Amino acid sequence: MLSTPRTRLVLLPPEKADMMAQFYQRNRAHLSPWEPIRPAAFYREDYWHSALQEAKDLFQQQQAFKFVILHHERDDVIGVCNFTNVIHGAFKACLLGYAADKHYQGQGYMHEAIQAGIRFVFDQVGLHRVMANYIPDNTRSERLLTKLGFEREGYARRYLKINGRWQDHVLTAKLNPAMEE
């Protein structure tokens, strides 16, 4: 578990699958412009039971770090912060993905939580690069990533199929300052 003044980043156990199902059910319309079209099973507890078990396994193998962001004082799910596609060896990099509950947007929670997650993958895992990409008109993500110190590295046309259509993405990355050489 990682702690910040207002959040906790945890690997939610499979027994808490109901919390993730409720998070995604509650935020289905809110998140749909920024995510792939999800199958109906994605919104059910049985799906999340398996997904949370897989997240635990991937964490132990250091292949992905899929954190659930909880309010520091309550078990409210604020969002998710996922470091996936971890590549070790000479590259030492991963992809960052995140989603915020509609009721917690614009209050600095995601910045606080993602910052803690980045410190973890840099300091504890030893990664050199965290990459994050966003749809050009997603100004909230652009502001968040800029505030976190991500720098624009490129532009990918028709990069991911989001909300049923291929979308362009701005490619950004943040480098581990402790690995300058």
C-alpha positions in Angstrom: 0.0 0.0 0.0 1.1 3.5 -0.8 -0.2 6.5 1.2 -0.6 10.2 0.4 -2.1 12.8 2.6 -5.6 12.1 1.1 -5.4 8.8 -0.6 -4.3 5.2 -0.4 -3.1 3.2 -3.4 -3.8 -0.5 -2.8 -3.9 -3.8 -4.6 -7.6 -4.5 -3.9 -8.1 -8.2 -2.9 -10.5 -10.3 -5.1 -13.0 -10.4 -2.2 -13.6 -6.6 -2.7 -14.6 -7.1 -6.4 -17.9 -5.4 -5.6 -16.1 -2.1 -5.0 -14.6 -2.2 -8.6 -17.9 -3.3 -10.2 -19.7 -0.4 -8.4 -17.0 2.1 -9.4 -17.2 1.2 -13.1 -21.1 1.0 -13.0 -21.3 4.4 -11.4 -18.8 6.0 -13.9 -19.8 4.2 -17.1 -21.1 7.2 -18.9 -18.4 9.5 -17.4 -15.5 7.3 -18.6 -17.0 6.1 -21.9 -15.5 8.9 -24.1 -12.0 7.9 -22.9 -12.1 4.1 -22.9 -12.6 1.1 -25.2 -16.2 -0.2 -25.5 -16.5 -2.6 -22.6 -18.3 -5.9 -22.7 -21.3 -6.3 -20.2 -19.2 -8.7 -18.1 -16.8 -5.8 -17.3 -19.4 -4.3 -15.0 -20.0 -7.5 -13.0 -18.4 -8.7 -9.7 -17.3 -12.0 -11.2 -15.2 -10.2 -13.8 -13.6 -8.0 -11.2 -12.9 -11.0 -8.9 -10.8 -12.5 -11.7 -9.3 -9.2 -12.7 -8.2 -8.4 -9.1 -6.6 -11.9 -8.8 -4.7 -11.3 -12.1 -3.6 -7.9 -10.8 -2.1 -9.5 -7.7 -0.3 -12.1 -9.8 1.1 -9.5 -12.2 2.3 -7.4 -9.3 4.2 -10.3 -7.8 5.8 -10.9 -11.2 6.5 -7.2 -11.6 4.7 -7.1 -14.9 2.0 -4.6 -13.9 1.1 -2.5 -10.9 -2.7 -2.0 -10.9 -3.5 0.3 -8.0 -7.0 1.2 -6.8 -7.1 4.6 -5.3 -9.1 4.9 -2.1 -10.0 7.9 0.0 -7.5 8.0 3.0 -10.3 8.0 5.6 -12.9 5.9 3.8 -13.1 3.0 1.4 -14.5 5.2 -1.4 -12.9 4.3 -4.7 -11.5 7.5 -6.1 -10.1 5.9 -9.2 -7.5 3.6 -10.6 -3.8 4.1 -11.4 -2.3 1.4 -13.6 1.3 0.9 -14.6 1.1 -1.8 -17.2 3.2 -3.4 -20.0 6.2 -3.2 -17.7 9.4 -3.9 -19.6 12.6 -4.6 -17.6 16.1 -5.0 -19.1 17.6 -2.2 -21.1 14.2 -0.3 -21.6 12.9 -0.2 -18.0 9.6 1.3 -18.9 5.8 1.0 -18.6 2.6 2.6 -19.6 0.4 4.6 -17.2 -3.3 4.5 -17.4 -5.8 6.0 -15.0 -9.5 6.8 -14.4 -11.1 9.1 -11.9 -14.5 8.9 -10.3 -16.7 11.7 -11.6 -17.3 12.9 -8.0 -13.6 13.3 -7.3 -12.5 15.1 -10.5 -10.8 18.4 -10.3 -9.8 18.2 -6.6 -6.2 17.1 -7.0 -6.7 13.5 -5.9 -5.4 11.9 -9.1 -2.3 14.1 -9.2 -1.5 13.1 -5.6 -2.1 9.4 -6.2 -0.4 9.2 -9.5 2.6 11.0 -8.2 2.9 8.4 -5.4 2.6 5.6 -8.0 5.3 7.1 -10.1 7.7 7.4 -7.1 7.0 3.7 -6.5 7.8 2.5 -10.0 10.9 4.8 -10.2 12.3 4.2 -6.7 11.1 0.7 -5.8 10.8 -1.0 -9.2 13.7 0.9 -10.8 12.0 1.9 -14.0 13.5 4.6 -16.1 10.5 5.8 -18.1 6.7 6.1 -17.6 4.7 6.7 -20.8 1.2 8.1 -20.9 -0.9 8.9 -23.9 -4.1 11.0 -24.2 -6.7 11.9 -26.8 -5.9 15.4 -28.0 -9.2 16.9 -26.8 -8.9 15.4 -23.3 -7.7 18.6 -21.7 -8.0 17.3 -18.2 -5.5 14.5 -18.9 -3.2 17.0 -20.7 -3.2 19.3 -17.7 -2.7 16.4 -15.3 0.2 14.9 -17.2 1.9 18.3 -17.7 1.5 19.1 -14.0 3.1 15.7 -13.2 6.1 16.5 -15.4 5.3 14.4 -18.5 6.8 15.8 -21.7 5.3 15.5 -25.2 7.2 13.0 -27.3 5.0 12.6 -30.3 1.6 12.2 -31.9 0.2 8.9 -33.1 -2.6 8.8 -35.6 -5.5 6.3 -35.0 -3.5 4.9 -32.1 -6.2 3.2 -30.0 -9.8 2.2 -30.5 -11.6 4.3 -27.9 -15.4 4.5 -27.6 -15.8 2.5 -30.8 -13.5 4.5 -33.1 -9.8 4.8 -33.8 -8.5 7.9 -32.0 -5.3 9.9 -32.4 -3.2 10.2 -29.2 -0.6 12.6 -27.9 2.4 10.5 -26.7 4.1 11.7 -23.5 6.7 10.4 -21.1 8.3 11.1 -17.7 11.9 10.0 -17.1 13.3 9.0 -13.8 15.5 11.9 -12.6 17.7 9.5 -10.6 18.7 7.8 -13.9 20.3 10.6 -15.8 23.2 8.6 -17.0 
